[in-house]
């Protein structure tokens, strides 16, 4: 199992347009953040290539795929349908063409309704060649598989203010972003992790995202072997300074960071 952080920033990314704060002007590459997304690669004895699973498909999707030379994509797991998490969906066309198939997209009912409304040209019946092609799979409480031989994906139901969104657990790894509340029943599904990825927007409290103290509290309750913070705004501070303040086993994720586990 290999995880690559394709983007670790918020909806505006870092640096923010027209901002002159010390984070946005930083020369540390770890302070340059595309919109949040990650690629999970699962090796398989039944397939020549690893199974590539994408977490969210934001507006930087094309740049992220080219940067990491991703030449096939098996599925996309959508946390929610805000633009910074789905705005790159039109560029699945390249994978449609190379793979000769629709793209499998897994999402909850709220995200499905939003995609069908906001990107209806993809999903309505049409004869125009070259449009993106996707197959939507609505996720409920039941685990599901991308390929039958691959480990199950366990949906984790969390809240982004008033919006129900999805986190995902695959074996001993879990990915959660844009949450500000996780019910106790869902926290139970997150015990015994080797790696937890969770959002931490800034140090001050926010109305719809975990702030740093709240994320650290969740991590302390779950006790994963390692935890990585993502969906980071320029308000959190410079990477090197914040990283030095974190407890043992907790790290700031940054773009292009790769974990093998």
C-alpha positions, 0 to 999 in steps of 0.5 A: 500500500502506497499513499501519495499526497497530491495536494494538501491545501484548502479551497484556495490553495497555498499561496493564496492569490494576492496574499503577502503573509509569511506562509504565502511568501515562504521559499519552503516547497512544503508550504506550497499546497495544491487543493487536497487530494491523495492517490492510494496504490494497492498492489495485487497479484491478479493485476499487472498494474497496481490498483490506483484509487484517487481521493477527490478530484479537485481543480488541480487534478490535471496538474497532479496527474501529470506531475506524478505520471499517473497513467491509469486510474481505477476509481475515485472516492469522493468525500463531498461535492464542494468545488475544491474536491470535484472541480477537476472531473471533466479531465477524466476524459483522458483516462476514459480514452486510454482505458476504454471505460467509464470512470467508477466514482463512489460517493454518498447521496448528497454528493451524487445529487450535486454532481448530477445537477452541476455536471449534468452534461456528463451524466445525461444521455448524449451522442456528442463524442469526447465528453467525460464518462463516469459510473456513479456508485452510491455509498451507504453504510456497507463496505465495498470493493473496487476490485473483488480481490482488493481489500474492502473500503469502509465508509466513515460518515462524518459531518462538514458543518451541516453537510454529511460527507464521507471518510474512508478506511482501507485495512489499517489506513483511513482518510478524512478531510473537511470534517468538523464532527465525527460521531462516536459510532464512526470513531469506533470504525477508526480504531487500530489504524497504522496511518490516519490522515485527517484535516486541520485547517488552522489553529483557531476554531473554524465553523466547518473544519477541524482546527489543529487542537480538535484534530489532535484531540481526535488523534489522541483518542484513536491512537493511530501509529502515525497521523498526517494532517491535511487540508491546511490553510496559510493561517496554520503557519509555516510547515517547519514551525508547526511540524516542530510543535506537533506530538510524536507520531503526528506530522504535517502532510505536504504535497508530493509526500509518499508513504509506504505501509 
